Amino acid sequence: MPEHRGRGHGRTLWRAAMHWGGEHGADYQLLQTEVGGASDRLCTTEGLLSLRVVHQAEA
């Protein structure tokens, strides 16, 4: 939600999820983001690359 952006909550949650997955033997984690959205930008800053866009709904 826009009013909660810029406080580091998403990044903290992202890093905790990655840590939890690693500690519990996950071979991979699948993420779904809105192309160009806040979560997409967060993933990019964390060093992730997009595999591809499977479907993008028209506005």
N, C-alpha and C positions, 0 to 999 in steps of 0.2 A: 504494500500500500504506500502511496507516495508520501504520506505524512511520517512514515517510519524509515524512509530511505536516508542514506548518508550517516547512519549511526553504527554501521558495522555488524548489524544483526545477521544479515544474509551471509556475509563472509564467515562469521563465527559458526553459523549453522552448517554451511557448506563444509568447512574444515572439520567440524565434529562428525558429520556424516562420512566423510572420507576416512577419518581415523577409525570410526566404528566399523566400517566395511573392511578395512585392512586388518583390524584386530579379530574379525570374525570370519576371515578366509574368503572374502568376496574376490572373485576373479575380475569382475568389472562392475561398474555402476552405470546405469542408463539414466540420462537426464533429458528432460523435455523443457525447452524454453521457448519463449516468444522471440522470433527473429528480430533482433535489434532492440529488444526490451531490456529492462534492468537486469533480469537474471542472465540473459545472454551476455551482456556486457561484463557481469561479474565473472562468469565462466571464462571469458576471454582474458580477463586480467589475472585469473588463476592459472593461465597457461593451457587451457583446453582448446582444442580445435573442433570445429563442426564437422561431423561426418558427412552430412548432407541434409537438405530440407526435403522431407518426405511429402508434406502437404502444407500449404500455406493458404488459409481461408482468405477470401476477398472481403474487404471491409464494406 
